[in-house]
Amino acid sequence: MHSFRAASNECCLSVPVRCDFQSSFAFARHPVGQVQSPSCVRVPGGTLPCSAPRRGCCCSSARALCLSSGPAGPGPPSLRRGRVPAALAAERLLEARAAGPWLCVDLGVGGGMSEKESGRLASQIRRLYGANRRAARPFWLCLTEFAAGTAIYEQCFRMNDGFAGYLIDTTPESYLDLFPLEAIVYLTPDSENVLEDVDPSKVYVLGGLVDESIHKQLTLRRAREQRLHTARLPIREYMVRAPNARNYHSETLAINQVFDVLSTYYETRSWPAALRAGVSSGKGYVLRDTADQVETAQSTTAAQGNSLFRAEEPHRQEAAA
């Protein structure tokens, strides 16, 4: 098991805390704001080196975070979608780091992406992080297999202003080296298992892919080869296919859209609300109640049209006479 480093990692922030979770799901605990040397990470059974890529220095960020540490409950709903004060956002993120849930973006699955595709993925990571920072109940985010010299590494720093200061963890290691297998849930639209709830004791993994690079069942095959539990969003359970000109229907979402679903559900505990937030109309799906309302409205309009026709028919007959 290896340690995580923050996105700005010349000096690393504290290592992920999971000491209160069940079984062996425990990580080293260090005071927030403590500057650690590359070999200071202590875990049960020994000491492991920090090996994540370095870019910039997070000493000032660590001190700032230390000032706002402590428990953070859900904030006022008015803060959910608007700007959130930096101290409050940091406090909530630190709570998620300590108590979960965790969300990993698996950047090892998209090794063959073009520069354009890597740029799109970097943009999605930026939107995901922004949404998480504004969330009343955020996740703790980490980028795995985020290695210097890769296209996505360069694109994240080039395209995303302030990326070095993101309150996330990055590592060139795989999530397999960081978490127990039983704690990992790989989210893939091809899974036969339906995600019923968001469990803070789990680590949810999203494949770092964009539309152009997605191959059917790629993430499912990867998860099965790694003997991981998989799940899909309950799109089929709460939504129906909507007629459209292209007859297009897809359950494959961008990583920031998947996060919008997870985040909204974690805050509201409502899958309809969550799916409404993350599944755009362009995917060809609508909520069942929306479809019923549309069908009712169409039936009502048709009935009114028929009744108007029947009312006009006697007048036509009288005029003809």
N, C-alpha and C positions, 0 to 999 in steps of 0.2 A: 504494500500500500504506500502510495506516495503523497506528497503534500501538494496543496494548491497554492498558487500565487495570485496576487491581484493583477488587474490589467496593467496598472503602472507598477512595475515590479523590480525596480532597482533595489528597493527595500520592501519586504513583503509585509502584508497585513497579517492579522492573526489567522491561524489555521482553522478550517471548519470545525465547528463544535457539534457533536452528536452524542455526547456522553450520556444523555438521558434516554436514549433509544433502547429498544429491546435487543437481546442477544449480544452479538459482538459488534454491533453497528456503533462504534465509538471512534472518535477522532481526538487528536491532541487539542488541548485547550491552552491558549495563550492570551494574556490580557490584550484587549484592543488597543492599538497604538504602540505596542511594543515592537521595536525594530529587531528583526531576527537575522542572524547570520545564515548563509545557505545551508548549514548543516545542523541547525538547532532544533529541528522538528522531532519531537519525541512521540512515539506511538507505542502501544503495548507490544512488547517483544523486542524493542530496539529503537534506533535512531535512523531516520532516513534523510537524505539530502534533498534540498529544494532544487529542481532542475528545470523550472519553467523559463521561457525566454524573458530577458530583461529589457525594459524600455522605459526610461524616465525614472523618477523616484517618487515614492508614495509616502515619504516621511510626514509631510505636512498634511496629507489626506488622513493619515493614521491618527495624528494628533487631533484633527478636527472631529474625526469619528469618536474618539475617546470622550470628547466633551458631551456627546449626545447618546451615549450608550445607556441601555436600560430597557425594560419591557415596553413594548409598543402594541397597543390594541388597535382595532379598526378605528380609523378616524372618521370625521364627519363626512356624510355622503357628498357634500358640496366639494370636497377636495378630491374626489375620485377621478374626475376627468380634467380638472384644471391644474394650474401650477401648484406645486407643493413646496413649502419652504425647505431649503437644503437640509437643515438640522432634523426636521421631521422625517424627511425621506431617508436620511442616513440611519435614523433611529429604527425605522420600520425595517429597513434592509438588514440591519444587524440582528434584529429579532428573528428574521427569516433565516439568517445564517445559523443562528443558534438553535432554532426550534423547527426549521423546515416550513414549508416544503422546498425541495431543491429541483431545479430544472437544468439539465445539461443539453447543450447543442453538440451533437456528435459530428465533428468536422472531418473525421476520418472516412466517412462514407462517401464524401464527394470529392475524392482525390483527383478525378479526371475532369473537373470543371474547367471551362475556359475562363479567361480574364473577365469577360463580360458577365458570366454567370457568377463568378466570385464577387464581382462588384454588386450584383443584385443581392447576393446573400449577405454581404456586409451591410447593405442598406436595411435589410430585414432585421439584422441583429441590432442596428441602431434603433429601429422602431420598437422592437421587442423591449430593449432596455429602457427606452423612454416611457413606454406603457407601464413597465414594472415599477419604475421609479415613482410614477404618479399613483400607483395602486394603494388602496387603503390596507390591503393585506398582500404584500408582495411575496414573490418567491425569491430564493437566492439562486443566482444564475452562475453558470460556469461554462466555459468553452473548453472542450477536451480535444486532444490532438491538434492543438493550436500551436504550430511549430514555426519558428523563424525560418524565413526563406520560402514558405508556401505562399500561394497566390492570395488566399483568404487572409493570412496574417498581414501581408502588405496592404491589401485593400482596406482592412479594418482601420489601420492607422492612417491611411491616405484619405479615405472618404469620410470618416467619422470624427468630426472635431471633438477634441477632449476625450478621445477613446482611452488614452493613457490614464485618465482619472475616473473611468467607470468603476463603480463599486460592484465588481464581479470578480470571479476567480478564473484564471486561465492556466492551462497546463498543456505541455506536449504529450502527456501521458493519456492512456485510454481510461475511460470510466471503469473498465474491468479491473484496472489496477488500483482503483480508488475506493470502490464500494463493494460490499458483499453482493453476490449475484441475486440473492433473495430480496434485496432491497431495490433492485432496478426494475423499472417498468419502461419498456421501449414502446413509444407511441407510434403506431403505423396504421394507415387507413386500410391495410389489407388484413389486419388481425381479425380472428374470429371472436375475440373476447371484447366485451363492451366495457368501457371505463364507466364505473358507476359512481365513484366518489374520488376526491382528491385527498390522499392520505399524507399528512406531514412527515411520516416516518419513511416515505418512499422517495426515491430519486427518479424523476421522470426524464426520459431521454428523447430528444427530437433529432431526426436525421437532418444534417445540414445540407439540404439540397434545394435547388430552385426548379421551376417548371421544366426548363429545357433539359435538365440533367436527370429528371426523374424517370426511372424505369420501373415498371410494374413489379411489385413485390420485392424490390431491392432491399428495403429496410426490413421487411419481414424475414427474408432469407438470412440477412445479417444477424438479426436477433435470434433466430432459431439456431444458427451455427454456434452462437455464443451461449445457447441454453438459457435465454432470458425470457422472462414473462413479458407478453405483449398485450396491448389493448388499443382500441380505436375509440374515437369520440362517438357518442350516441346519436349520430346524424340520422341514421335510418329509423331510429326509435322515436324521434321527435319531429322529424321533417319528412316531407314528401317531395317527389319530383314535380317541378313546375313546368308547364308547357313553355317552350321558347322556340324562337325561329331556327336556332341551330340544333335543337334537340340535344343540347349539351348538359350533362350532369356529372359532377365530379366531387368526390369526397376528399380530394387532395388539397390541402391548404398550405399556404406559406407559414413559416415557423412563427412569425409574429401574429398571424391569424389564429393559429393553434393556441398560442399563448393568450390571446384575447378571450378565447373560449374558457381556458383553464382559469384564468385570473377572475373573470366575471363569475364563473361558477363558485370558485373558492370564497368569493365575497358574498354572493347572493344565495348560494345553495339552490339555484334554479337552473336546470339545463335549458329550458326554453329561452330564458334571458341570456344565458351564456352563448347559445348557438346563434341567437339574434345578433349578438355583439361581434361574433367572429366569422360567421359564414355569410359571405356577401351574396347578393342576388345573382351575380355573375356565375356562381357555381351551379345554378339551376335547381336549388332547393329552397323551399319555404316551410315555415312551421305549419304544423297540421291545422292549428286554429286559424292561421292566416289563409290557408287554402280553403278551409270551410267557409270563412267570411267572404272570400272572393266568389266561391261557388254559390253561396246564398245570394249575394248581390247580383250575380249574373242571372240566377233563376228569377229573382224579383223583377229585374229589368225586363226579362223575357215575358214574364206573366203580365206586367203592365202593358207591354207592347201588344200582346194578344188581346187584352181586354179593351185597349183603345181601338184595335182593328174591329173587334166585335161591335163596339159602340158606333163606329162609323159606317158599318155595313148597312143598317136600316136606312140611314140618310141617303146612301147611294141608291138603294132600291126605290125610295120615294122620289128622288130626283129623276130617275129613269122613267117612272110612271108618269 
